[in-house]
Amino acid sequence: MKLRKNMFQCKSCRKLLSRDQFTIINGVSVSNRCITCTGLYRTSILRSDLNLYRYMLKELRYDEREAKVENSVTYLIDVRKIIIYSQILLLRKGAKFVTKLIEIEIMIGS
């Protein structure tokens, strides 16, 4: 929202600030958040610790090297893919659990 010459309103804190308090995107447009709010937003984003998955992958690779496995999936897979696969498995187990609870509730209710 442009109010005065080179003055913009931050969408987060609603303060009226000069153009130099905002980050410039592609040299043309000004971002919606001021520099202070952008910094606060970036520090508040939930970051997941990947060290546990990196350690698991490292141990799997070591075990397969010791077993002299020629073709191994562990050398093709990335840490982020492990996280995605584990979350999918947890969701599937959770869905199965909820389905079982509904079936039990239906059986008890009848």
C-alpha positions, 0 to 999 in steps of 0.5 A: 500500500503506497501512502506517500512518496517512498513511504509504505505500510508493513503488513505485519506490524502496520507501521508506516516506514520508508522504502529503505526499510523494506526488501526490494524484490527483483529491483522493482516491487517492495515486499509486504513485510519490513526488514524487522518483521521479515527477520522475526518471521524467519526466526519463527519458522519451525526448523527440523533437525536432520541430524537423526536422519543423517546418522541413520542413513550413515549407519545404514550405508556403513552396514551395507558396506560391511555386508558388501552389498553391491546395489544399495538404495541407501546411496541413492536416497537423500535425507529429505526423502527419508523424512518424507517417507517416514511422515507418510508411514506415520500418516498411514499408521495413524489413518489405520488407527483411526479406522480401527477406532471407528470400527470398534465404535460402530461395533459397540454402538450397534 
